């Protein structure tokens, strides 16, 4: 039963750390353009490739 005194604060700390990381990603714009990177890989935008 005394192990819960260690596990509960550790679980709360890890949960808070995950929440902090998620909020930081949201505020820095990591999730703004989810489709752009997936579509960008399909097209070549090299300037010398125009035919």
N, C-alpha and C positions, 0 to 999 in steps of 0.2 A: 504494500500500500504506500510505502514511502517513496517508491519509484515514481509514483504519479506526481509527487512534488517537483521532480526534475523534468518529467516528460511533458507536462502541461505547459510550463513556461517556454520550453524549447519549441513545442508545436506552435504556440502563439507567436513566438519570435519568427519562426520560419514562415508562418502565414503572413505576418506583417511585412516581412522582407519581400515575399512574392507580390503582395499588394503594392508595395512601394515601387518595385520594378515594373509592374504593369502600368501604374499611373505615370511613371517617368517615361515609359515608351509612348503612352497616349499623348502626353504633353509635348514630346519632342517630334511628333509627326511620323512615327514608325508605321502606323496603320492607315495613312492617308490614301495612298494609291496602291491597292492590292493587285489590280489587274494590269497596271503599267509594266511591271517587270516581267510578267508572264507573256505579254504581247510584244515587248521590246526584243525578246530573244528570237522571235520569228522573222523579223525584218532586218535586212542589211541596210544601214544608213551611211555607207561609205560614199564620200563625194565623187570619187573617180569611177563609180560603178554605173553611172547613168548611160543607158544605151538607147 
